[in-house]
């Protein structure tokens, strides 16, 4: 089917409202718009270059942890949480009580992503995997009563306070099994010639249109993008996350999805998605370049510590994966006593490498500020 001939679906009369019934997507796709070809080429090139960084950067898994934390924080912020990057990397006891609910949602996202990526090593991308990921995402937080890990068995809606004034009403739950089976088959259909980035764009649109969970659809739908790219080998590591771009262009993002449903304009959505991949991959490459530059700077600075340089190096390597530390953690990590651990941390503070963030005299927490800023400031 050509994008230009696409019909997104139709309204279906329910008892007292009309739900939207999307058409299936598991078939071949083509398009006449040359802009899509150009963007597809750019997106594929940029994504390949980003993937190359994950293959050549030493200790890349340490830095991927921070990518996941940033994604968790940004994707959750789209849904209304207000956790900042500085807070996202702290332990719960260091978070103000009134901000802990938001903090827990971000941590759930981190666990959900990490678990899903690990499961992809033994399982294909599947509805089963998404349900398990949703269960982790929603357990123990504000959405825990909305059937974590289960597809909905009742009607939901987007916008408005009820079905009567909803901006969009997804398909009825009785129609979901066939739609979800079609979506899952599309992920793995080897009999159709559709580039993976286009499949990924269509999959995100279709997932958000089906809206299969009572809550958490936005976060799972954005997470699905990364899982798709990893599962099909376009990314060696989970290094591309579109949430920062989608948050920055939130109005255009929602408009592009709505235009498909209201005007059958699938080409506009695919162009928006591919441009998001291009810009995000380019920003991701810049992040890796800044990480490598910072690593060289810090390696040069800690040489000034003489015999303590090796302990400082071990400490900083730890901080690349978990960019906060206490003196007690440094003691245990390095196998040294309190006084030398405290002295080393104090020296790193004096050198401007670490920053104390609590303002306390006891139970102080130190962060690798310049490292966190790379992720906080990047788009």
Buried (B, 14 or more C-beta within 10 A) or exposed (E): BEBEEBEBBEEBEBEEBEBBBBBBBBEEBEBEBEEBEEBBEBBBEBBEBBBEBBEEBEEBEBBBBBBBBBBBBBBBBBBEBEBBBBBBBBEEEBBEEEBBBBBBBBBBBBBBBBBBBEBBEEEEBBBEBBBBBBBBBBBEBBBEEBBBBBBBEEBBBBEEEEBEEBEBBBBBBEBBEEBBEBBBEBBEBEEEEBBBBBBBBBBBBBBBBBBBBBBBBBBBBBBBBBBBBBBBEBBBBBBBBBBBBBBEBEEBBBBBBBBBBEEBBBBBBBBBBBBBBBBBBBBBBBBBEBBBEBBEEBEEBBEEBEEBBEBBBBBBBBBBEBBBBBBEBBBEBBEBEEEBBBEBBBBBBEBEBBBEBEEEEEEBBBBBBBBBBBBBEBE
